């Protein structure tokens, strides 16, 4: 179905319907996770709760890692259409086919991410442990973000182009996006699992809430940063994010040491 068939507001209405369905399913199906026998949480003002959570060494580090990884991913989300448009000479504003190409790229990333989170996470956690898996995910994301702005081509994406001489640049783009999708898909589940393991049962909700709040702030700051910098130096937001992710990897590696079972 093309955008013209559902109108410019169609995607928004579809997203709203999915959110409403998600709300109803959570309301009707999910059971209460709070145990009445659990010790009550000390109620704190919002700022005090943030300071309390961030002040716990390993928990605070994980919140910072989540903020930085989300910041970098939101930079990618906000700028990918602009990057692809410039690097492959696509007019995504006037050409519906070019705009659809960007949609397909995002769908491609989502499918890979869903496949990884749906089947591989559990086995990888058992194999590597949460800290190593988080570090690996950050390195994969950093490598892909460092490569993306330098992949350029001139042909419109199609099956015939992919299998022809001009398809090399698109294959490189798809490879980099696959690497990024794997990396980002491997970050969140082990990070939140580790957060839960490091937090007392009566504080898990507050701790996860602070982490989610940090992620929301990152989703505000990332697009503003990346779209503001992209017109002046297109590779720079991606290279800065790659550097941030590698520094975050070092932070995880230095703060968590995997102990043999």
C-alpha positions in Angstrom: 0.0 0.0 0.0 1.5 3.4 -1.0 1.4 6.6 1.0 -1.1 8.1 -1.5 -3.6 5.4 -0.8 -3.9 6.1 3.0 -3.0 9.8 3.0 -0.3 11.7 4.8 -2.0 11.1 8.2 -2.5 7.4 7.5 0.7 6.2 9.1 0.0 8.2 12.2 -3.5 6.7 12.6 -2.1 3.2 12.1 0.6 3.8 14.8 -2.1 5.2 17.1 -4.3 2.1 16.6 -1.4 -0.2 17.3 -0.6 1.7 20.5 -4.3 1.4 21.6 -4.3 -2.3 20.9 -1.0 -2.6 22.9 -2.7 -0.8 25.8 -5.7 -3.1 25.8 -3.6 -6.2 25.6 -1.5 -5.1 28.5 -4.6 -4.1 30.5 -6.4 -7.4 29.9 -3.7 -10.0 29.6 -0.7 -9.0 31.8 -0.8 -10.0 35.4 0.4 -7.9 38.3 4.1 -8.4 38.9 4.2 -6.7 42.3 4.3 -9.0 45.2 2.2 -7.7 48.1 4.7 -9.3 50.5 7.6 -7.3 49.1 9.0 -4.5 51.2 7.5 -1.2 50.2 9.5 1.2 48.2 10.6 4.4 49.9 8.9 7.2 48.0 11.2 9.9 46.8 10.7 13.1 44.7 11.6 12.6 41.1 15.0 14.3 41.2 15.9 12.4 44.4 14.9 9.1 42.8 17.2 9.9 39.8 20.1 10.9 42.1 19.5 7.7 44.2 19.5 5.5 41.1 22.4 7.1 39.4 24.4 7.1 42.6 24.4 3.3 42.8 27.7 2.6 40.9 26.9 -0.3 38.6 23.2 0.6 38.2 24.1 4.3 37.4 26.6 3.1 34.8 24.0 1.0 33.1 21.6 3.9 33.0 24.3 6.1 31.4 25.1 3.3 28.9 21.4 3.1 28.0 21.2 6.8 27.5 24.3 7.0 25.3 23.3 3.9 23.2 19.8 5.3 22.7 21.2 8.7 21.9 23.4 7.2 19.1 20.5 5.1 17.7 18.2 8.1 17.6 20.8 10.0 15.7 20.8 7.2 13.1 17.0 7.1 13.0 16.7 10.8 12.4 19.3 11.1 9.7 19.2 7.9 7.7 16.7 9.2 5.2 18.8 12.4 4.7 22.0 10.3 4.4 20.6 7.9 1.9 19.1 10.7 -0.1 22.4 12.5 -0.4 24.7 9.5 -0.8 22.5 7.8 -3.5 21.1 10.9 -5.1 17.5 10.1 -4.2 14.8 12.8 -4.2 12.7 11.5 -1.3 10.6 14.6 -1.1 9.3 14.5 -4.7 9.8 10.9 -5.7 7.5 8.4 -4.0 9.7 5.5 -5.1 12.7 7.0 -3.5 10.8 7.6 -0.3 9.6 4.0 -0.3 13.2 2.9 -0.5 13.9 4.5 2.9 10.8 2.8 4.3 12.1 -0.5 3.1 15.5 0.1 4.7 13.8 0.8 8.0 11.6 -2.3 7.6 14.8 -4.3 6.8 16.4 -3.1 10.0 13.3 -3.9 12.0 13.0 -7.4 10.7 16.6 -8.2 11.5 16.2 -6.7 15.0 13.0 -8.7 15.7 14.7 -11.9 14.5 17.7 -11.4 16.9 15.6 -10.4 19.9 13.1 -13.2 19.3 15.6 -16.1 19.1 19.2 -15.4 19.8 19.3 -13.3 22.9 18.8 -16.1 25.5 21.5 -18.3 24.0 24.0 -15.4 23.7 23.4 -14.3 27.3 24.2 -17.9 28.5 27.3 -18.0 26.3 28.8 -14.5 27.0 27.0 -13.1 30.0 25.2 -9.7 30.0 28.2 -7.4 30.3 30.1 -9.0 27.4 27.0 -9.1 25.3 26.3 -5.4 25.9 29.9 -4.6 25.0 29.7 -6.6 21.8 26.5 -4.9 20.8 28.1 -1.5 21.3 31.1 -2.4 19.2 29.0 -3.8 16.3 26.8 -0.6 16.4 29.9 1.6 16.4 31.5 -0.2 13.4 28.3 0.1 11.4 27.8 3.8 12.2 31.4 4.6 11.3 30.9 3.0 7.9 27.4 4.2 6.9 28.2 7.8 5.8 30.9 6.6 3.4 28.7 4.2 1.4 27.7 6.0 -1.7 26.0 5.0 -5.0 24.0 6.3 -7.9 21.4 3.7 -8.8 17.9 3.3 -7.4 17.4 0.3 -5.1 15.8 -2.7 -6.9 16.3 -6.4 -7.2 17.9 -6.0 -10.7 20.3 -3.4 -9.4 21.3 -5.6 -6.4 22.3 -8.4 -8.8 24.0 -6.2 -11.3 27.3 -4.3 -11.4 25.8 -1.2 -9.7 24.6 -3.2 -6.7 27.8 -3.2 -4.8 27.1 0.0 -2.9 23.6 -1.0 -2.0 24.9 -4.4 -0.8 27.4 -2.6 1.4 24.6 -0.4 2.7 22.4 -3.4 3.5 25.4 -5.1 5.2 26.1 -2.1 7.4 22.5 -1.7 8.3 22.3 -5.4 9.2 25.3 -5.0 11.4 23.7 -2.0 13.1 20.4 -3.9 13.5 22.1 -6.8 15.2 24.1 -4.5 17.5 21.2 -2.4 18.6 19.0 -5.5 19.1 21.6 -7.0 21.4 21.9 -4.0 23.7 18.5 -3.5 25.4 17.5 -7.0 26.6 20.7 -7.9 28.5 21.1 -4.3 29.8 17.6 -4.3 31.4 18.1 -7.9 32.6 21.3 -6.8 34.3 19.5 -3.8 35.8 16.9 -6.1 37.2 19.5 -8.4 38.7 21.3 -5.6 40.4 18.2 -4.0 41.9 16.2 -5.1 44.8 12.7 -6.3 44.0 11.0 -3.4 45.6 13.0 -0.9 43.6 13.0 -2.5 40.2 10.1 -0.4 38.9 11.7 2.9 40.0 15.0 1.9 38.6 13.6 0.8 35.2 11.5 4.0 35.2 14.7 6.1 35.6 16.4 4.2 32.8 13.4 4.6 30.5 13.3 8.3 31.3 17.0 8.6 30.4 16.2 6.8 27.1 13.4 9.3 26.4 15.8 12.2 27.0 18.2 10.6 24.6 15.5 10.4 21.9 15.0 14.1 22.3 18.7 15.1 22.3 19.9 12.7 19.6 17.8 14.0 16.6 18.5 17.6 17.6 22.2 17.0 17.7 22.4 14.9 14.5 20.2 16.9 12.2 21.8 20.1 13.4 25.3 18.8 12.5 24.5 16.8 9.4 24.2 19.7 6.9 27.7 21.0 7.8 29.5 17.7 7.9 27.4 14.6 7.0 29.9 12.0 8.4 30.4 13.8 11.6 27.3 12.8 13.6 28.0 9.1 12.7 31.7 9.3 13.6 31.0 11.1 16.9 28.4 8.4 17.7 30.8 5.7 16.8 33.3 7.2 19.2 30.7 7.5 22.0 29.8 3.9 21.6 33.4 2.7 21.7 34.0 4.8 24.9 30.8 3.3 26.3 32.2 -0.1 25.6 35.3 0.7 27.5 33.1 1.9 30.4 31.2 -1.4 30.5 34.4 -3.4 30.2 36.0 -1.5 33.0 33.0 -1.6 35.4 31.9 -5.2 34.9 34.2 -8.2 35.1 32.8 -11.5 34.0 33.5 -14.2 36.7 33.8 -17.8 35.6 30.9 -20.0 36.6 
